[in-house]
């Protein structure tokens, strides 16, 4: 089912859950929903786009210092700028300390499968009684809330930028700030389950900016070793794991790195090392990925010999044209730079790095960055239709949809964990060239009733046609993906429902939420008590377990490449989280991993249609649904697609599925 690579990761994850779990300082929660960085893709999160109470953001096009423009169509609150769109309307921007901005960002993380973010905390933000500290605290508070609501991991990344040794400043300020975050914001004990990222069972703290020669501070004179020792060993606030952010050439101590072997001493004191590789690789040179792979491999060898773990960095592209045009408050970066100096190539450059890092043996990835539009590295939703300007220029999306890099990030996370094939070919969604609007919006435009609400904090969508007949089909994830069957049923008077339970793996609370959702749909729109469950990939797990536990609520099952056995997915943190929830309800983890197969007898009287790819390397039929005892099934149809991998789902045409479900 999974590659051996992932079985190895699972073993590491299982070890990390136990090792050191009780060694965190007394101020921290003893456990986390994310006990290890292994198997995760995390991004950097700047959160520094502030309105500052002036009403208009970026009022002067001559002082624009961002090279990409966000797609603001999904933000509840946006703010006017001094720029204009092509139609003459005012260009609008989001504000990072607006709660709804953070809510939107964390919803995207969940929807696309980004595991979480490192929240940048700049040195200047740690100075007491400064406005920048208030901004950063506001963003962090919102991030805590929405990390919990969306099941994402968060961690603090201290950035030493701004540390001024001429003012007598050093890392002791960060010790005080960490105490403040732990005591005042409860950053490592905010919720149950705790969403703060742990590594080796201990809270992970990052110190970035160690060893760069263009900084005014010297690594020997700012009490860095003291900070690391405090984070490791303080009985109250310590017991942490530490990751250092260092230059690309940290191992060889040249080029972008200080030529001081003391850097190696500091790295050996840490638990993980993260080299900053933005601008160091480009798709414009041949054999760049060979050089990237060679660097990762040699870095990993050094780390293995010195007891440190290694985190490769990937990024989609780079641009600082507008930043380089200057201004009195800008640093000298060597004159005007070209727009998109490291081009994205529609995602090919980004995907090639992810593939190369995973193939070379990466156990975790850092993405630069989630929201960094200043230097053109953002992976969040960016528009291909930015404002027009006489002087400012913006990088577009190469004709790709605004969510393209979020989609690639989620697929990269799945590839890292072995949940999809390891391939250098960039994945593409069917119909990717025309996703100008969400699938559900297409039906709203057609006059269908489209309601979006929340059920127990989860996104819920209902689409009801004007001639609704009461029958309906529902998914636990992936709205609008491979929607041929949904489209055809909506055209026949069926309704559609989504309760977004992605990554919850049919936890007891997720099943209760779906029952509440179904009751809501029945009461408000007159839909049938019994629903057809549509389970694509991991959605198959929820569909099977819900049907087995609530057979009176399910009319039929349509399963497509369904995940039916979790025994080889125990390294997935979301699977472990669901297993823990089931264990609290009296079901042991081993029994949970095979629950769908062991309780299949409960639904053999239900109509069940299964579609699968005969060449699926991610969820092989013979290791999943093919292991079920199908004797006694009242009405069962199994359709294999010769030569087909995990994708695409469904059939084209989908008439066999329609005929089965509508009889």
PLY file of the C-alpha trace (Angstrom):
ply
format ascii 1.0
element vertex 663
property float x
property float y
property float z
element edge 662
property int vertex1
property int vertex2
end_header
0.00 0.00 0.00
2.48 2.61 1.13
6.09 2.81 0.15
8.64 1.41 2.59
9.69 5.00 3.06
6.40 5.70 4.79
6.54 2.60 6.95
9.88 3.91 8.18
8.30 7.29 8.89
5.48 5.61 10.76
7.99 3.88 12.97
9.71 7.16 13.68
6.42 8.84 14.45
5.40 6.12 16.81
8.70 6.44 18.64
8.44 10.21 18.78
5.04 10.01 20.38
6.53 8.20 23.35
10.06 9.52 23.55
10.35 12.57 25.72
6.59 12.94 26.11
6.97 13.57 29.83
10.08 15.77 29.59
8.40 19.01 28.55
8.65 21.81 31.11
5.94 22.02 33.72
4.29 25.02 32.05
3.57 23.04 28.85
0.85 20.54 28.12
2.34 17.04 28.40
1.04 16.00 24.98
0.13 17.43 21.60
-2.11 16.40 18.73
1.13 16.85 16.74
3.83 15.05 18.77
6.38 15.11 15.94
7.37 17.13 12.87
7.97 13.86 11.02
5.57 13.32 8.16
4.38 16.94 8.13
4.56 19.83 5.68
4.67 23.17 7.52
4.89 26.67 6.05
6.19 29.97 7.34
3.48 32.52 8.17
4.40 36.21 8.22
1.11 37.77 9.34
2.57 41.26 8.95
0.05 42.97 6.64
-1.52 45.58 8.90
-3.95 48.41 8.25
-2.49 50.49 11.09
-5.82 52.27 11.52
-5.24 54.59 8.55
-8.09 53.24 6.45
-6.15 52.84 3.18
-3.44 50.21 2.74
-0.66 50.84 0.22
-1.85 54.37 -0.64
1.09 55.19 -2.94
1.86 53.02 -5.95
5.43 54.33 -5.87
5.95 52.68 -2.50
4.50 49.26 -3.17
6.84 46.63 -1.73
4.92 43.48 -2.64
5.31 41.50 -5.87
2.10 39.42 -5.82
-1.51 40.42 -5.18
-3.77 38.18 -3.08
-7.05 36.80 -4.34
-9.37 38.55 -1.86
-12.65 37.06 -3.10
-13.09 34.81 -0.03
-12.22 37.28 2.74
-15.12 38.54 4.83
-13.34 41.86 5.40
-11.08 43.64 2.90
-9.55 47.10 2.92
-9.13 49.75 0.21
-5.73 50.52 -1.28
-4.43 53.34 -3.43
-4.34 51.12 -6.52
-7.01 50.44 -9.14
-8.12 47.29 -10.90
-8.39 47.14 -14.68
-12.11 47.99 -14.51
-11.39 51.14 -12.48
-12.55 49.74 -9.15
-10.45 50.11 -6.01
-8.01 47.29 -5.41
-8.51 45.76 -1.97
-6.26 43.90 0.44
-6.64 41.84 3.61
-5.41 42.79 7.08
-3.46 40.17 9.02
-4.77 41.10 12.46
-8.38 40.89 11.29
-9.73 37.71 12.87
-11.58 36.69 9.71
-8.34 36.87 7.71
-6.71 34.30 9.98
-9.89 32.20 9.98
-9.81 32.12 6.17
-6.14 31.17 6.04
-6.50 28.28 8.47
-9.59 27.05 6.64
-7.51 26.90 3.47
-4.81 24.96 5.30
-7.37 22.36 6.31
-9.13 22.22 2.95
-5.92 21.68 0.98
-3.95 19.58 3.46
-1.20 21.90 4.72
-0.42 20.55 8.19
0.22 23.92 9.81
2.45 26.98 10.03
5.38 28.45 11.89
4.30 31.88 13.11
7.09 34.39 12.49
7.93 36.36 15.62
10.46 39.04 14.84
12.88 40.31 17.45
11.31 43.77 17.39
7.91 42.25 18.16
9.30 40.87 21.41
10.17 44.24 22.86
7.59 45.13 25.53
5.32 48.13 25.05
5.71 48.26 21.30
2.85 48.40 18.80
4.44 45.64 16.74
4.20 43.33 19.76
0.47 43.96 19.96
0.02 43.15 16.26
1.98 39.90 16.56
0.10 38.87 19.71
-3.23 39.55 18.00
-2.31 37.38 15.04
-1.01 34.64 17.34
-4.22 34.64 19.40
-6.31 34.27 16.24
-3.98 31.53 15.00
-4.42 29.59 18.25
-8.21 29.73 17.91
-8.38 28.69 14.28
-5.66 26.07 14.56
-7.98 24.34 17.02
-11.07 24.77 14.84
-9.28 23.42 11.78
-7.03 20.83 13.39
-3.78 22.49 12.23
-0.41 22.68 13.95
1.25 25.94 14.97
4.72 26.73 16.28
6.65 29.88 17.17
9.56 30.85 14.91
11.74 33.56 16.42
13.38 35.68 13.70
16.51 37.48 14.91
16.05 40.22 12.28
16.01 43.53 14.11
18.34 42.51 16.94
20.63 45.52 17.51
23.80 44.75 19.52
24.63 48.47 19.61
21.61 48.89 21.89
22.87 46.12 24.14
20.31 43.64 22.79
20.77 39.89 22.81
18.75 36.67 23.02
17.82 37.17 26.67
14.85 39.19 25.37
13.57 36.03 23.66
13.76 34.11 26.94
11.50 36.73 28.50
9.18 36.63 25.49
8.89 32.84 25.57
7.86 33.06 29.23
5.29 35.68 28.23
3.87 33.49 25.45
3.73 30.40 27.67
2.16 32.20 30.65
-0.05 34.86 29.05
-1.11 33.21 25.80
-0.80 29.59 26.98
0.85 28.98 23.63
1.84 25.38 24.50
-1.29 24.53 26.48
-4.06 26.57 24.85
-6.47 23.78 24.03
-7.28 20.14 24.46
-6.18 18.59 22.20
-3.11 20.81 22.14
-2.38 22.05 18.60
1.11 23.38 19.30
3.66 21.41 17.26
5.88 19.14 19.34
8.93 17.19 18.19
10.17 14.16 20.06
7.21 14.81 22.34
8.39 18.34 23.28
7.28 21.82 22.13
9.22 22.87 19.03
10.70 26.40 19.06
12.55 27.81 16.05
15.36 30.39 16.09
15.88 31.79 12.58
18.69 33.99 11.33
21.69 32.14 12.77
24.91 32.44 10.81
24.05 35.02 8.13
26.98 37.39 7.46
24.82 40.42 6.56
23.45 40.77 10.11
24.72 43.39 12.57
25.08 40.81 15.34
27.73 38.14 15.82
26.59 34.64 16.76
29.22 34.43 19.51
28.07 37.58 21.30
24.27 37.45 21.55
23.83 34.61 24.07
22.48 32.14 21.54
23.86 29.13 23.39
22.20 30.40 26.57
18.85 30.65 24.78
19.14 27.10 23.43
20.10 25.80 26.87
17.12 27.59 28.44
14.70 26.12 25.91
16.13 22.66 26.48
16.63 22.59 30.22
14.66 25.21 32.15
12.45 23.19 34.56
9.43 25.44 34.05
9.60 26.80 30.50
12.09 24.43 28.90
11.84 20.81 27.89
11.55 22.05 24.30
12.96 20.89 20.99
14.91 23.58 19.10
15.28 24.13 15.36
17.83 26.60 13.98
17.27 28.48 10.72
20.66 28.82 9.02
22.12 29.78 5.61
22.17 27.37 2.67
25.94 26.81 2.90
26.01 26.28 6.66
27.83 22.98 6.33
30.71 24.38 4.26
30.80 27.79 6.02
31.10 29.94 2.92
29.11 32.05 0.41
25.91 33.07 2.24
27.24 31.88 5.61
29.66 33.20 8.23
33.04 31.50 8.14
32.94 30.64 11.81
32.99 26.99 12.99
31.14 28.10 16.13
28.01 27.85 13.96
28.52 24.08 13.89
28.76 24.05 17.69
25.40 25.82 17.91
23.80 23.46 15.41
25.02 20.44 17.40
23.25 21.87 20.44
19.94 22.01 18.51
17.55 19.22 17.57
16.85 20.19 13.96
18.41 22.44 11.33
16.57 24.32 8.57
18.71 25.81 5.77
17.25 28.91 4.05
17.39 28.02 0.34
15.23 30.75 -1.18
17.06 32.25 -4.22
19.70 29.51 -4.09
18.11 27.36 -6.81
16.39 28.27 -10.07
14.53 26.41 -12.83
16.50 28.38 -15.42
19.61 26.20 -15.10
20.02 22.62 -16.22
20.61 19.95 -13.57
19.57 22.28 -10.72
17.57 19.54 -9.05
20.62 17.29 -9.17
22.53 19.99 -7.29
19.60 20.39 -4.86
19.47 16.65 -4.22
23.25 16.46 -3.76
23.14 19.29 -1.21
20.31 17.67 0.77
22.07 14.33 0.77
25.37 15.73 2.05
23.59 17.89 4.63
21.71 14.83 5.89
24.95 12.87 6.17
26.48 15.62 8.33
23.36 15.78 10.47
23.26 12.01 10.95
26.88 12.05 12.08
26.21 14.88 14.54
22.87 13.81 16.03
20.77 16.55 14.41
17.69 16.17 12.22
17.36 17.92 8.87
14.45 19.86 7.37
14.63 20.68 3.63
13.09 23.93 2.40
10.96 24.21 -0.74
9.58 27.36 -2.33
7.47 28.16 -5.43
9.50 31.04 -6.91
10.91 34.45 -6.07
10.50 38.09 -7.03
11.32 41.43 -5.44
10.99 43.89 -8.29
8.84 46.37 -6.37
10.92 45.95 -3.22
14.12 46.67 -5.14
12.82 49.94 -6.57
13.73 51.33 -3.18
12.53 54.09 -0.94
14.16 55.75 2.03
13.10 52.99 4.41
14.36 50.14 2.25
17.59 48.26 2.61
20.06 48.41 -0.25
19.64 45.15 -2.13
21.78 46.03 -5.11
19.52 47.96 -7.43
16.40 47.13 -9.38
15.71 43.41 -9.81
13.72 41.76 -12.61
10.15 40.69 -12.00
9.85 36.95 -11.29
13.62 36.52 -11.25
13.05 32.91 -10.17
9.96 31.97 -12.21
7.33 29.58 -10.95
6.73 27.85 -14.28
3.15 27.16 -13.36
4.20 25.12 -10.31
6.74 22.87 -12.01
9.68 24.37 -10.11
7.87 23.95 -6.77
6.81 20.38 -7.46
10.29 19.40 -8.65
11.73 20.51 -5.29
9.10 18.61 -3.31
9.68 15.49 -5.37
13.47 15.76 -5.12
13.42 16.34 -1.36
11.11 13.38 -0.73
13.02 11.11 -3.08
16.28 12.05 -1.36
14.88 10.99 2.00
13.15 14.01 3.57
11.05 13.14 6.59
9.47 16.61 6.89
9.30 19.77 4.78
9.31 23.52 5.35
7.54 25.68 2.76
8.64 29.28 2.23
6.10 30.86 2.60
2.34 30.81 3.17
1.60 34.54 2.77
4.89 36.14 1.68
3.78 38.30 -1.26
6.62 40.76 -0.66
9.21 38.43 -2.16
6.80 36.46 -4.33
7.05 33.16 -2.42
3.41 32.93 -1.28
1.50 29.66 -1.69
-1.88 31.01 -0.54
-4.51 32.22 -3.01
-3.05 34.83 -5.35
-4.80 36.46 -8.29
-3.79 36.31 -11.93
-5.48 39.70 -12.38
-3.63 42.15 -10.11
-4.10 45.93 -10.00
-2.85 48.05 -12.88
-0.12 50.58 -12.20
2.25 52.90 -14.02
5.19 51.75 -11.92
4.36 48.68 -9.83
4.45 45.23 -11.40
3.09 41.95 -10.07
3.81 38.27 -10.64
0.76 36.34 -11.87
-0.28 32.71 -11.72
0.73 31.62 -15.24
-2.93 31.00 -16.01
-3.34 28.62 -13.06
-6.19 28.99 -10.56
-5.56 31.04 -7.44
-5.43 27.94 -5.22
-2.92 26.10 -7.40
-0.02 26.19 -4.92
-2.20 25.22 -1.98
-3.33 22.23 -4.03
0.27 21.29 -4.88
1.27 21.65 -1.22
-1.46 19.26 -0.11
-0.48 16.76 -2.78
3.15 17.15 -1.72
2.20 16.34 1.87
0.46 13.20 0.66
3.53 12.23 -1.37
5.77 12.79 1.66
3.62 10.40 3.70
3.37 7.86 0.90
-0.35 8.46 0.41
0.16 9.05 -3.30
2.73 7.88 -5.81
6.22 9.38 -5.76
6.39 11.08 -9.15
8.30 13.97 -10.75
5.23 14.81 -12.84
3.29 17.73 -11.37
-0.27 16.63 -10.53
-3.12 18.31 -12.35
-6.77 18.46 -11.49
-9.22 17.60 -14.22
-10.68 20.76 -15.66
-7.98 22.82 -13.96
-7.97 25.41 -16.70
-11.42 26.72 -15.81
-11.88 26.91 -12.03
-12.64 30.63 -12.09
-15.30 30.11 -9.43
-16.06 27.44 -6.80
-18.11 24.47 -7.96
-20.94 25.33 -5.58
-21.05 28.90 -6.92
-21.78 27.54 -10.38
-25.01 26.09 -9.02
-25.89 29.29 -7.18
-25.58 31.09 -10.50
-27.96 28.53 -12.05
-30.65 29.36 -9.49
-30.13 26.39 -7.18
-30.39 27.00 -3.45
-26.84 26.93 -2.10
-26.40 27.23 1.64
-23.06 27.31 3.40
-23.06 27.05 7.17
-21.12 25.35 9.95
-21.98 22.26 11.97
-19.89 21.87 15.12
-17.28 24.14 13.59
-17.07 22.21 10.31
-17.88 23.68 6.93
-21.23 22.46 5.64
-22.66 22.99 2.15
-26.10 22.08 0.82
-27.14 22.42 -2.83
-30.85 21.98 -3.49
-32.28 22.15 -7.04
-35.56 23.96 -7.77
-37.23 20.61 -8.51
-35.75 18.75 -5.53
-37.16 15.23 -5.13
-35.91 14.65 -1.56
-33.17 12.21 -2.48
-29.61 13.31 -1.81
-25.96 12.36 -1.96
-23.32 13.63 0.47
-19.54 13.65 0.82
-17.27 14.04 3.85
-14.58 15.84 1.79
-13.37 17.07 -1.61
-16.29 19.23 -2.73
-16.35 19.68 -6.50
-13.58 17.16 -7.19
-14.41 14.52 -9.80
-18.02 15.64 -9.55
-19.49 13.88 -12.59
-21.90 11.84 -10.49
-22.93 14.82 -8.36
-23.53 16.95 -11.45
-25.66 14.26 -13.06
-27.73 13.66 -9.92
-28.32 17.39 -9.36
-29.64 17.53 -12.92
-32.13 14.78 -11.98
-33.53 16.58 -8.94
-31.25 15.12 -6.29
-29.68 17.42 -3.69
-26.04 17.47 -2.66
-24.43 17.84 0.76
-20.92 18.26 2.09
-19.80 18.21 5.69
-16.06 18.79 5.54
-14.56 16.08 7.75
-11.25 15.82 5.94
-8.49 14.26 8.04
-10.89 13.32 10.86
-11.05 9.65 9.87
-14.55 9.06 11.21
-13.85 10.05 14.80
-16.90 9.67 17.07
-17.39 13.44 17.10
-17.19 13.57 13.29
-19.94 10.95 13.03
-22.13 12.81 15.50
-21.59 16.00 13.52
-22.71 14.27 10.32
-25.89 13.03 11.99
-26.56 16.60 13.11
-25.91 17.78 9.55
-28.32 15.21 8.10
-31.01 16.19 10.59
-30.53 19.84 9.62
-30.89 19.00 5.91
-34.01 16.93 6.55
-35.68 19.57 8.71
-34.90 22.60 6.54
-35.13 21.16 3.03
-37.23 18.04 3.43
-34.44 15.71 2.38
-34.66 12.01 3.05
-33.51 10.61 6.38
-31.38 8.17 4.39
-28.52 9.58 2.34
-26.30 8.07 -0.34
-22.74 8.40 0.97
-20.06 9.20 -1.59
-16.62 8.22 -0.34
-13.62 9.12 -2.50
-10.24 7.89 -1.25
-10.03 8.62 2.51
-13.70 9.63 2.32
-14.39 5.92 1.87
-13.24 5.30 5.44
-15.78 7.73 6.85
-18.55 6.43 4.57
-18.01 2.82 5.66
-17.74 3.54 9.38
-20.73 5.87 9.39
-22.85 3.33 7.52
-21.74 0.54 9.87
-22.63 2.57 12.95
-25.75 4.29 11.52
-27.27 1.85 9.00
-30.71 3.43 9.43
-29.27 6.71 8.08
-27.72 5.39 4.86
-29.53 4.49 1.64
-26.52 3.30 -0.36
-22.75 3.66 -0.68
-20.74 4.87 -3.66
-17.08 4.20 -2.86
-14.32 5.30 -5.23
-10.75 4.08 -4.59
-11.83 3.81 -0.95
-9.43 3.69 1.97
-10.72 0.74 4.01
-7.80 -0.39 6.17
-5.54 1.94 8.16
-2.96 -0.52 9.43
-0.27 0.92 7.15
-1.29 4.53 7.77
-0.65 4.66 11.50
2.16 7.18 10.97
-0.36 9.76 9.80
-0.94 12.20 12.70
-4.61 12.58 11.78
-5.10 8.81 11.87
-3.43 8.68 15.28
-5.65 11.47 16.52
-8.79 9.63 15.39
-7.50 6.39 16.93
-7.02 8.18 20.25
-10.59 9.48 20.10
-11.90 5.98 19.42
-9.75 4.56 22.22
-11.39 7.03 24.60
-14.72 5.59 23.42
-13.58 2.04 24.19
-12.16 0.89 20.83
-8.49 -0.10 20.90
-6.27 1.37 18.15
-5.61 -2.00 16.48
-9.35 -2.61 16.31
-9.93 0.88 14.92
-7.45 0.43 12.06
-9.42 -2.56 10.71
-12.86 -1.44 11.87
-14.36 -1.04 8.39
-13.52 -4.61 7.35
-14.33 -6.22 10.72
-17.84 -4.68 10.85
-18.75 -4.95 7.17
-21.45 -7.52 7.94
-23.58 -4.70 9.36
-24.16 -3.17 5.91
-24.13 -6.12 3.51
-27.82 -5.51 2.86
-27.07 -1.99 1.61
-26.59 -1.29 -2.11
-22.84 -0.74 -2.55
-20.98 0.27 -5.71
-17.18 0.37 -5.70
-15.02 1.91 -8.44
-11.23 1.53 -8.35
-8.11 1.91 -10.46
-6.47 -1.43 -11.16
-3.04 0.25 -11.12
-3.62 2.34 -7.98
-0.32 2.50 -6.02
-1.76 4.64 -3.22
-4.81 2.60 -2.17
-4.35 -0.76 -3.94
-7.68 -2.51 -4.27
-6.25 -5.93 -3.40
-4.96 -4.56 -0.07
-8.05 -2.52 0.71
-11.64 -3.31 -0.30
-10.40 -6.45 -2.04
-9.73 -7.99 1.39
-13.40 -7.77 2.46
-15.61 -10.84 2.72
-18.26 -10.00 0.12
-20.36 -13.11 0.56
-23.91 -12.28 1.49
-23.93 -8.81 -0.08
-27.46 -8.13 -1.24
-26.63 -5.70 -4.05
-22.99 -5.08 -4.94
-21.24 -3.74 -8.04
-17.44 -3.57 -8.30
-15.92 -1.81 -11.32
-12.17 -1.87 -11.96
-10.51 0.53 -14.40
-7.68 -1.17 -16.26
-4.42 0.80 -16.16
-5.91 3.55 -13.96
-4.02 4.85 -10.92
-5.58 6.50 -7.85
-6.79 9.38 -10.01
-9.00 10.16 -11.80
-11.94 9.10 -9.69
-15.39 8.27 -11.11
-16.18 7.02 -14.64
-16.49 8.89 -17.92
-19.30 8.55 -18.77
-20.61 7.80 -15.31
-23.81 6.05 -16.44
-23.06 2.74 -14.63
-22.84 4.59 -11.30
-25.98 6.63 -12.02
-27.96 3.57 -13.03
-26.94 1.78 -9.84
-27.80 4.68 -7.51
-31.06 5.74 -9.11
-32.74 2.35 -9.26
0 1
1 2
2 3
3 4
4 5
5 6
6 7
7 8
8 9
9 10
10 11
11 12
12 13
13 14
14 15
15 16
16 17
17 18
18 19
19 20
20 21
21 22
22 23
23 24
24 25
25 26
26 27
27 28
28 29
29 30
30 31
31 32
32 33
33 34
34 35
35 36
36 37
37 38
38 39
39 40
40 41
41 42
42 43
43 44
44 45
45 46
46 47
47 48
48 49
49 50
50 51
51 52
52 53
53 54
54 55
55 56
56 57
57 58
58 59
59 60
60 61
61 62
62 63
63 64
64 65
65 66
66 67
67 68
68 69
69 70
70 71
71 72
72 73
73 74
74 75
75 76
76 77
77 78
78 79
79 80
80 81
81 82
82 83
83 84
84 85
85 86
86 87
87 88
88 89
89 90
90 91
91 92
92 93
93 94
94 95
95 96
96 97
97 98
98 99
99 100
100 101
101 102
102 103
103 104
104 105
105 106
106 107
107 108
108 109
109 110
110 111
111 112
112 113
113 114
114 115
115 116
116 117
117 118
118 119
119 120
120 121
121 122
122 123
123 124
124 125
125 126
126 127
127 128
128 129
129 130
130 131
131 132
132 133
133 134
134 135
135 136
136 137
137 138
138 139
139 140
140 141
141 142
142 143
143 144
144 145
145 146
146 147
147 148
148 149
149 150
150 151
151 152
152 153
153 154
154 155
155 156
156 157
157 158
158 159
159 160
160 161
161 162
162 163
163 164
164 165
165 166
166 167
167 168
168 169
169 170
170 171
171 172
172 173
173 174
174 175
175 176
176 177
177 178
178 179
179 180
180 181
181 182
182 183
183 184
184 185
185 186
186 187
187 188
188 189
189 190
190 191
191 192
192 193
193 194
194 195
195 196
196 197
197 198
198 199
199 200
200 201
201 202
202 203
203 204
204 205
205 206
206 207
207 208
208 209
209 210
210 211
211 212
212 213
213 214
214 215
215 216
216 217
217 218
218 219
219 220
220 221
221 222
222 223
223 224
224 225
225 226
226 227
227 228
228 229
229 230
230 231
231 232
232 233
233 234
234 235
235 236
236 237
237 238
238 239
239 240
240 241
241 242
242 243
243 244
244 245
245 246
246 247
247 248
248 249
249 250
250 251
251 252
252 253
253 254
254 255
255 256
256 257
257 258
258 259
259 260
260 261
261 262
262 263
263 264
264 265
265 266
266 267
267 268
268 269
269 270
270 271
271 272
272 273
273 274
274 275
275 276
276 277
277 278
278 279
279 280
280 281
281 282
282 283
283 284
284 285
285 286
286 287
287 288
288 289
289 290
290 291
291 292
292 293
293 294
294 295
295 296
296 297
297 298
298 299
299 300
300 301
301 302
302 303
303 304
304 305
305 306
306 307
307 308
308 309
309 310
310 311
311 312
312 313
313 314
314 315
315 316
316 317
317 318
318 319
319 320
320 321
321 322
322 323
323 324
324 325
325 326
326 327
327 328
328 329
329 330
330 331
331 332
332 333
333 334
334 335
335 336
336 337
337 338
338 339
339 340
340 341
341 342
342 343
343 344
344 345
345 346
346 347
347 348
348 349
349 350
350 351
351 352
352 353
353 354
354 355
355 356
356 357
357 358
358 359
359 360
360 361
361 362
362 363
363 364
364 365
365 366
366 367
367 368
368 369
369 370
370 371
371 372
372 373
373 374
374 375
375 376
376 377
377 378
378 379
379 380
380 381
381 382
382 383
383 384
384 385
385 386
386 387
387 388
388 389
389 390
390 391
391 392
392 393
393 394
394 395
395 396
396 397
397 398
398 399
399 400
400 401
401 402
402 403
403 404
404 405
405 406
406 407
407 408
408 409
409 410
410 411
411 412
412 413
413 414
414 415
415 416
416 417
417 418
418 419
419 420
420 421
421 422
422 423
423 424
424 425
425 426
426 427
427 428
428 429
429 430
430 431
431 432
432 433
433 434
434 435
435 436
436 437
437 438
438 439
439 440
440 441
441 442
442 443
443 444
444 445
445 446
446 447
447 448
448 449
449 450
450 451
451 452
452 453
453 454
454 455
455 456
456 457
457 458
458 459
459 460
460 461
461 462
462 463
463 464
464 465
465 466
466 467
467 468
468 469
469 470
470 471
471 472
472 473
473 474
474 475
475 476
476 477
477 478
478 479
479 480
480 481
481 482
482 483
483 484
484 485
485 486
486 487
487 488
488 489
489 490
490 491
491 492
492 493
493 494
494 495
495 496
496 497
497 498
498 499
499 500
500 501
501 502
502 503
503 504
504 505
505 506
506 507
507 508
508 509
509 510
510 511
511 512
512 513
513 514
514 515
515 516
516 517
517 518
518 519
519 520
520 521
521 522
522 523
523 524
524 525
525 526
526 527
527 528
528 529
529 530
530 531
531 532
532 533
533 534
534 535
535 536
536 537
537 538
538 539
539 540
540 541
541 542
542 543
543 544
544 545
545 546
546 547
547 548
548 549
549 550
550 551
551 552
552 553
553 554
554 555
555 556
556 557
557 558
558 559
559 560
560 561
561 562
562 563
563 564
564 565
565 566
566 567
567 568
568 569
569 570
570 571
571 572
572 573
573 574
574 575
575 576
576 577
577 578
578 579
579 580
580 581
581 582
582 583
583 584
584 585
585 586
586 587
587 588
588 589
589 590
590 591
591 592
592 593
593 594
594 595
595 596
596 597
597 598
598 599
599 600
600 601
601 602
602 603
603 604
604 605
605 606
606 607
607 608
608 609
609 610
610 611
611 612
612 613
613 614
614 615
615 616
616 617
617 618
618 619
619 620
620 621
621 622
622 623
623 624
624 625
625 626
626 627
627 628
628 629
629 630
630 631
631 632
632 633
633 634
634 635
635 636
636 637
637 638
638 639
639 640
640 641
641 642
642 643
643 644
644 645
645 646
646 647
647 648
648 649
649 650
650 651
651 652
652 653
653 654
654 655
655 656
656 657
657 658
658 659
659 660
660 661
661 662
